[in-house]
């Protein structure tokens, strides 16, 4: 059997950790090959070795049967290997076109020919159904659009072997379906894809074979047509995983959060939230469902004090939050698991231990007379790292060295440990494996059962349906319907999210 990529017995070490322990992965031409493993299992590390970002301590790489040394990404590009990274490698202030052609700019008389570049970008985007505005600035487009730019960047360089690192972690359900179609088109044209994902449903839908790694070791490669989600999950985490969220019916009490006539502008100064009203009670989880870009992010940032409200009221336990600084909002009893873990959740160059006390570092016992008490900080961090199974070499490791999923677990540990009266969980399981998702769902339900109010914003409809007690559907900045989670389904929610009416949605069941 000839393979387009062979990674044989790859070993990659970092100080204090073996990230890849003699792993073998073989990619056939024209296949979509899944790479599956828990957070921190070593998947991204293995692909960073293939892309030339890391050098392995041992093992060999063959491309089309030829042994190669990939010492940097330029060599990978020349060999036809492209990588779409989990955390985007884009310059916010540049346009879509400038980001895509960077380093490969078409020139005319020694000057970059942006007109020609934009035409080429448009042609590629239309060919693969990845419509983006070539002239838009990265900072002004949605996360889903930024993902498309990353994919186009790879296609622009003519890659035949594409590595997708958690490409659907930031996409809406509709965009995921589109991406699956795009991947099928790519392999039909003779390209080969390695897909790093935690989403077993996607592996079953689009992949031919799947290689599973656990804690840095290869567990095996299976034909997807000969396995199922339960078997893959057990291979990945080493035990059976319960996909059904176990919970008793909610016992809601008094109103904990009351939002009245709220209007919030987006970064362009346009109303993103329009005269919104919502009440959430202690002891219930309210899911916020909606297609990305319908005001959910701005709504949540307004509650957390990160975005100014133009009009209306947000009350927590009858106390007004509008106008308060973020720290005062937090001290009022709000916990916030933010949608963007890098922008609002972590200081990446700080140790993970310091990140875990970001909300409380100025309080006792972590601080005395403005002097930080590091032994207490790291003692607390160590406890939470163990309680929440954050995979890190130590509490002193910089946050940026952890996998995306473990960064997320550290944020959740910090916010849940304070046991706030009201917890905002925005995309709390984005980029997490099934074992970690199971654990976080249990934590959210446990907070509910302690009498906390929880607002869950997720683009994963099955998560919203499984975890929520009630679901508020957001469309064009307003709550258009509130439904009981046990009396609705994906079809009805999808219709409501697209601006359909409840009665019509009911007929569609």
Secondary structure, 3 states (H helix, E strand, C coil): CCCCEEEEEEEEEECCEEEEEEEEEEECCCCEEEEECCCCCCHHHHHHHHCCCCCCCEEEEEECCEEECCCCHHHHHHCCEEEECCCCCCCCCCEHHHHHHCCCCCEECCEECHHHHHHHHHHHHHHCCCCCCCCCEHHHCCHHHHHHHHHHHHHHCCCCEEEEECCCCCCCHHHHHHHHHHHHHHHHCCCEEEEECCCHHHHHHHCCEEEEEECCEEEEEEEHHHCCHHHHHHHHHCCCCCCCCCCCCCCCCCEEEEEEEEEEECCCCCEEEEEEEEEEECCEEEEEECCCCCCHHHHHHHHCCCCCEEEEEEEECCEECCCCCHHHHHHHHEEEECCCHHHHHCCCCCEHHHHHCCCCCCCCCCEECCEECHHHHHHHHHHHHHHCCCCCCCCCCEHHHCCHHHHHHHHHHHHHHCCCCEEEEECCCCCCCHHHHHHHHHHHHHHHHCCCEEEEECCCHHHHHHHCCEEEEEECCEEEEEEEHHHCCHHHHHHHHCCCCHHHHHHCC
